[in-house]
Amino acid sequence: MTPLVTVVTPTYNREEYLPSLFESLKLQSNHNFDWLIIDDGSTDNTESVVNSFKDDAPFPIEYIKKENGGKHTALNLAFKTVNARYTFIVDSDDTLTADAIQLIYDNDQTIMENNLAGVAFLRGYTETNVIGTAFPDNGIFNDLDIRFRYKAIGDKAEVYRTDILKKHSFPVFENERFQGENYVWWQIAMEYDMLYVNSIVYITEYLPDGLSKSGRKLRINCPFGGMENSRIGLNKKFPLKQRIKCAWLYICYGLFAKKSFCKIIKSSDSPALIIPNLPFGFMLYFYWGKKYKD
């Protein structure tokens, strides 16, 4: 039986954490999935650690090593590689609850019958302590409503249809190794609804050197990616408050990218929104420049 799900793990120098994720995958009540590990140029013993898993794994494991380019480039490669119906991105320092894969199978019919982008579950610090807030209810919603109307906060555990992911990719800019993941997720949300299930399936540990903890400094050192990520939020499908926030960010990142105000306005495709927000974007740029730049 062809697996319905591929668990995708982008990793970089996480040899000490991968065994915990592997153990959680072995404990799955449903082993009909495969595990794709994209090694983004690790310099530790990640490859040896992954090879040691293969003899003891009740599911197929594929390992691909690439030149270091950032998590977003690892995900681009994963989107091209996966053939299963669903792609479940699970970071190398996190784990899954024992029913995670089975719950995807349980909701497959609802997703396909309603042409949804996939299913979103909850993440937790533990199996009972949710990160952020729960969804307003179990059911079909749009992610933009979930985030901006119902104010659901915190990282969630999204499982996307692979055929939809194959139509999207993250932009790659020279010398930039970070791209906000909302660049893809928001584009999908503008086209598809999603199924939301209030079950914790994904246990997250935020590491001091992880992307979630790297903070604003990492983002302002990748300004072209920041501009592209902010550009998505200028779309009229977003609430005005969010569009104004993204306008400030777009201007700010544009200035870090050493673009003139004229070029920022012209490249935004939203001059009516950008022009009145130039002073605020500049003030944000000035503040972050003082606080975060070397």
N, C-alpha and C positions, 0 to 999 in steps of 0.2 A: 504494500500500500504506500503510495507516494505521500510523503509528509505534507501536511497542510501548512506547517509553520517552519520558518527558519529563524532561529535566534541569532541575531547579528551582534557581535561584540567587537567594536573598534578598541584597540588597546595600544598603549605606549608605556613601556617600562613598568608593567604591573605584574611581574612574575609572582610576587608574594600574595596577590589578591585573587588571581585566577583560580586557584584550587578551591576557594570557598564558593565561587560561582559554579564551578564544575560539580561540586558536591550537591548544590541545590538543584542542578539540572538532573543529576542521577536520581534524586529523590522525587522527581515528577511522577505523578500518578499515571500520566500518559507519556510514553516515550516515543510517540510517532512524530518526531520533529528532527531537524538537523541543526548543527551549531556551526556557524561560520565566524571565524575569528580573523579580523583584518588587523594585522600588525603594522602600525604606522611608523616603521623604522626603529623599533626598539633596539637598544644597545645592551640590554640585560639578557637573561636566559629564557626569555619568553618562549622561543621556539622549542627548546628542550622540554620545558614544562608542558607545553601543549602536546608534544609527541608522547610524553609519559601518560597522558590521559587516554590515548586512543585504544590501548589494550583493555581498558577497564570501562569503556563507555558503552551504554546500551542504546546509543544513537550515533549516527554518522557525525564526524568532525572534519571540517575543512579549514585549513590554515593557509592564509595568503599573506606574504610579507611584501610591503611596498616601501618606497622612499618616504621619509617623513615629510608630511605636508599639512598636518592638522586633522582633527577628527572629521571635519566636513569632507575632506578628500577621501578618507577611509569610507565614509558613508556613500559617497558617489560611486566608489568601486563596488560596494556591497549591493547597491540598487541595480547595478548592471549584472551582478553575478547570481543573485538569488532567483530561484525558479519556483519556489513554493508560493502558495496563494497569499500568505501573509508574511510580513517582515516584522519581527519584534526586536527592537534595539535594546540591548541590555548591557550597560557599562561594565567594565571588567572588575570594578570594585564593589559591585552590587550583587544581590542574590534574588532568587524568585521563591515564592511560596510553592508548596508541593502541588497545588491545584492550578497553577498559572496556565499551563499549556491546555489542560482539559477545559478550562473556562473559555479559551479561544474556540475550541471545537464546539462547545455548547452553544456559542453565539454565532457560528458560521452561517446558519440558514437565515437568521434575521438580517445579517449584514448583506448577504447576496440578494435576498428577495427585495430589499429596499435600496439597493445600489448605494450603499454607504461606503465611506472611506475606510472604515475599520471599526475597531472597538477600543474604548479608553477605560482603563481601570485606575485604581488609586495606587499611589506609592505610600509607603509608611516607613517610619523610623524603626518600627517593629510591626508584627502582624496585627496589632490592635491600635497602634498610635499613628494616625494618618498624618501625612505631610500636608500642610496647608488646610484646605477645606474640602469636604465631600462635594459631589455633584448635587444639584437640586433634587434629582430623582433618578431612578433607573429609566432609561428610555432613549429616544432619538432626539438629539439636539444638534445645533451648529456650534462649532468650537468658539466662534466669535461671540455668540450669545453666552456660552458657558463662562468665558473669561471676562467679558465686558458688561453683560447684563446681569448675570447671576453672581458675578464677582468671585468665582472659584479661583483660589490662589494655590500656588505650590506646584511642584513637578508632578506629573501624572505618568501613567504607564500606557502609552499609546501603541496600538498594534495596527499597522497600515496594510492595506491591500498592495501587493507588490506591483501589480500592473499600473497602479496610479503613481507609485514612487518612481517607476521607470520613465515616467513622463516629466519628471522634475529632477533637477540637480542643483547643487550649491555652486555659486560662482567661486572661481579660484583666482586670486590676485597674487602677483609675484611678491615674495617676501612677507606674505601674510599667512599666518597659520591658525587663524580663528575666523569663523563665520557663524553668526547667530543662527540657531536651527529654526527659529520662527520663519526664516526666509522661505523654507519649504512648507512648513506646517500651515502657515497663514494662507499661502496660495491654494493649498488643498482645501482649506476651510471655506474659501470663497467659491468653491465649486461643489463641495460635497458636505452632507451632514455626516454624523458619526453616532454610533451606539455608545452610551455611557452606562457603566456598571459600577456600583458602589461597593466594590470588593478590593481589598488590598492584596495585590499579587506580587509586588515588587518592593524589596527592602533596600533602602538607600543609606549609604554612609558617605557623608560629605567630607572628603579628605582635604587636609590643609593645602596640598599642592594640586588639587583637582580643578577642572575648568570652572565648576560652580563657585569655587573659593578664590579664583584668580582675580576676580573683580574688574573694576572699570579700567585699570591700567592696561590689561590685556586688550580690551576692546578699543581703546583710543590708539593703541599701537597697530591696530589693523583697521584704519579708517575707511578704506574703500569697501571692505566688507560691512562695516557699520553703516555706510551710506546705503548700500543695497538692501540691508535688512530693514532700515528705517523707511526706505522708499515704499516697501509693501504696505506699511501702515498709513500711507498718505491716501490710500484708496477710499473712495466714498462709501464703501461697504462697512468701514470702521466708524465707530462713534466719533463725534467731533472732538471730544476731549482727547481721545487717543490719537487722532490725526494731528492735533496741535502738538502733542508730546513728540510724535514722530517727526514733525517739522523741525522742532528744536534740535532733535538728535541728528537729523539729516544735515542741517546747517552746521552744527558743531563738528560732526565727523568730516564734513566737506572742508572745513577750515583746517582740521588736523591733516587732511590730505593735501593741503596747500592750494586749494582751489579758490578762485576769486568769487565774490558774491554773484557776479554775473553768470559765471559757470555753474554755480550751485543752483541758481534760479532756473537756468535753461535746462540743466540735466534732470531736474526733479520731475518734470512734466506736470507740476502743480504750482505754477507761479502765483496764483491767487492765494494760495495757502502759505507759501514760503515767504513772499515779500513782507507781509505785516509781521512775521515772526523772526525776521533777521536780527533785530536787536536782542531778542531773548536767546536765540541760538548763539549769538556772539558772546553774550554774558556767560552762557553755559561753557562755551569753549574757553573763555578767559579763566573761569573758576577751575575747571578740570585741568587746564594747563598749569595752573599754580599748584594744584593739589597732587596731581598724579604723574606729570611728566618728569623725567630725570633732569 
